[in-house]
Amino acid sequence: MTVEVHDQPERHRYEASVDGEHAGAAYYLHADDVLTFTHTEVDDAFEGQGVGSALVGGALDDVRRRGLKVHPLCPFVRAYLTRHPEYADLVV
């Protein structure tokens, strides 16, 4: 299973898809150079398959590439950051 992650700035979210099917989203607010992640959801059909982790990891990789920072209000994003200290430099 390959999870693709794409930013959808007009919808204020990163979206995950699996084989072209929408699988989840990580919602954010963008102000200055900070993305504040507010909520992450994975569709029921993809629960427990690592889609949420792939979604957040892909979003954080994009944040780094763009030179932005994150404010993790979302509990899932906070937990991911705790398990992945390699992204600690992105947190404001």
C-alpha positions, 0 to 999 in steps of 0.5 A, a space after each residue: 500500500 502506497 500513501 500519497 500526501 499532497 498539500 491542498 492549501 485552498 482547503 487548509 489541509 494535507 490530504 492522504 490518498 491510497 490508490 487514488 482514493 481519499 484516505 485522510 486529512 491533516 487540517 492546519 491554519 497558516 500564519 506567517 511561516 507557521 502551520 498550526 495543525 488542528 486536527 487529523 482524521 483517517 477514513 474508517 476504511 484505512 484505520 490501523 494501516 499506518 495512513 495517519 503516520 504516513 500523512 503526518 510524516 509527509 506533511 512534516 517533510 513538506 513543511 521542512 522543504 518549504 522552510 516553515 515551522 509547526 505548532 502541533 495543537 492536534 493530539 495525533 501530530 503531537 504524539 507523532 512528533 514525540 515518537 519522531 524526534 528528527 522533526 523537533 527542529 520544526 516545532 515553534 
